[in-house]
């Protein structure tokens, strides 16, 4: 009898504001992400790793230091990803049969991605090894599918915050890393709602980058 393959960790990496918001509300047709989104993720998007992995900039430009170390770790040892329909864009583009996500034909994931949705959607095979599978199931079964696809590597719960909060509330997350930007948003979707006492059972470590971003990591004891 063969022993079961060991499973990797279940991880979350999320950018939030000082007041706990992980989404913004200032989008316009001319600026679909909004000015606040750039403020929220600015430290991350300025890093050398983001510029190389997401923008395809191989010049070596970008910030280093603490923010870069966390950006680099974001992509390490991930074998599969889970995201909500909103993060993929189905809430805004569900009626567009040609919609293939925000990231172009070569998304930065390079692993199987499971999109939680109640709307049937064909699988999308993208360049670079990313495959979007659309699943109508509960989070526990989605995690089983992701672990199987990850082949022993980690599974990342990519977002958005409502999806992340479901996994946290169910006690399914082994490591939560939040990059707290030094800004106030005042409205949006908050990460911490209904998660009182979440810190119990985790070791918590904080590290501050030159950008003013506080990197807070909750790790299972």
Residue pairs with C-beta under 8 A, 6 or more apart in sequence:
5 151
5 152
6 152
7 147
7 150
7 152
8 77
8 79
8 147
8 150
8 152
8 153
8 154
8 155
9 154
9 155
9 174
9 175
10 143
10 154
10 155
10 156
10 157
10 167
10 172
10 173
10 174
10 175
11 78
11 154
11 155
11 156
11 157
11 173
11 174
11 175
11 176
11 177
12 156
12 157
12 164
12 167
12 168
12 173
12 175
12 176
12 177
12 178
13 70
13 74
13 156
13 177
13 178
13 179
14 22
14 159
14 161
14 164
14 176
14 177
14 178
14 179
14 191
15 22
15 40
15 41
15 44
15 178
15 179
15 181
16 22
16 40
16 161
16 178
16 179
16 180
16 181
16 191
17 40
17 180
17 181
17 183
17 184
17 185
17 188
18 180
18 181
18 182
18 183
18 184
19 184
19 185
19 186
19 190
20 190
20 191
20 192
20 193
21 185
21 186
21 187
21 188
21 189
21 190
21 191
22 40
22 159
22 160
22 161
22 164
22 188
22 189
22 190
22 191
23 160
23 161
23 188
23 189
24 33
24 34
24 36
24 37
24 40
24 185
24 188
25 34
25 36
25 185
25 187
25 188
26 34
26 35
26 36
27 33
27 34
27 37
28 34
36 183
36 185
38 45
39 181
39 183
40 181
40 183
40 185
41 181
42 181
42 211
43 63
43 67
43 179
43 181
43 209
43 211
43 212
43 213
44 50
44 67
44 70
44 71
44 179
45 51
45 54
46 62
46 63
46 67
46 211
47 62
47 63
47 64
47 67
47 68
47 71
47 72
48 60
48 61
48 62
48 63
48 64
48 68
48 71
49 62
49 68
49 71
49 72
49 74
49 75
50 62
50 71
51 57
51 59
51 61
51 62
52 58
52 62
53 75
53 108
54 103
54 108
62 68
63 211
65 209
65 210
66 207
66 208
66 209
66 210
66 213
66 215
67 179
67 209
67 210
67 211
67 213
67 215
70 177
70 179
70 209
70 215
75 108
77 153
77 154
78 109
78 111
78 150
78 153
78 154
78 155
78 156
79 111
79 149
79 150
79 151
79 152
79 153
79 154
79 155
80 111
80 112
80 113
80 114
80 146
80 147
80 149
80 150
80 153
80 155
80 156
81 109
81 111
81 112
81 113
81 114
81 146
81 155
81 156
81 157
81 158
82 113
82 114
82 116
82 139
82 142
82 143
82 146
82 155
82 156
82 157
82 158
82 163
82 167
83 113
83 114
83 115
83 116
83 157
83 158
83 159
83 160
83 163
84 115
84 116
84 117
84 159
84 160
84 162
84 163
85 91
85 94
85 115
85 116
85 117
85 118
85 119
86 160
86 162
86 163
87 115
87 158
87 159
87 160
87 163
88 101
88 102
88 115
88 117
88 132
89 99
89 101
89 102
90 99
90 115
90 117
90 119
90 121
93 99
94 119
100 124
100 126
100 132
101 107
101 124
101 126
101 132
103 109
105 126
105 127
106 126
106 127
106 128
106 130
107 113
107 126
107 128
107 130
109 129
109 130
110 128
110 129
110 130
111 129
111 130
111 149
111 150
112 130
112 131
112 133
112 146
112 149
112 150
113 130
113 131
113 132
113 133
113 158
114 133
114 135
114 142
114 145
114 146
114 149
115 121
115 132
115 133
115 134
115 135
116 135
116 136
116 137
116 139
116 142
116 163
117 134
117 135
117 136
118 136
119 134
119 136
120 134
120 136
121 134
122 134
123 131
123 132
123 133
123 134
124 131
124 132
125 131
126 132
133 145
135 141
135 142
135 145
137 145
139 163
139 166
139 167
139 170
139 172
140 170
140 172
143 155
143 167
143 172
146 155
147 155
157 163
157 164
157 167
157 173
160 189
161 189
161 190
161 191
162 189
164 173
164 191
165 191
165 193
165 194
165 195
167 173
168 176
168 195
168 198
169 194
169 195
173 218
174 219
174 220
175 217
175 218
175 219
175 220
176 202
176 217
176 218
177 215
177 216
177 217
177 218
178 191
178 215
178 216
178 217
179 213
179 214
179 215
179 216
180 213
180 214
180 215
180 216
181 212
181 213
182 211
182 212
182 213
182 214
192 198
198 218
199 218
201 220
201 221
202 218
202 219
202 220
202 221
203 218
203 219
203 220
203 221
204 216
204 217
204 218
204 219
205 216
205 217
205 219
206 214
206 215
206 216
206 217
207 214
207 215
207 217
208 214
208 215
209 215
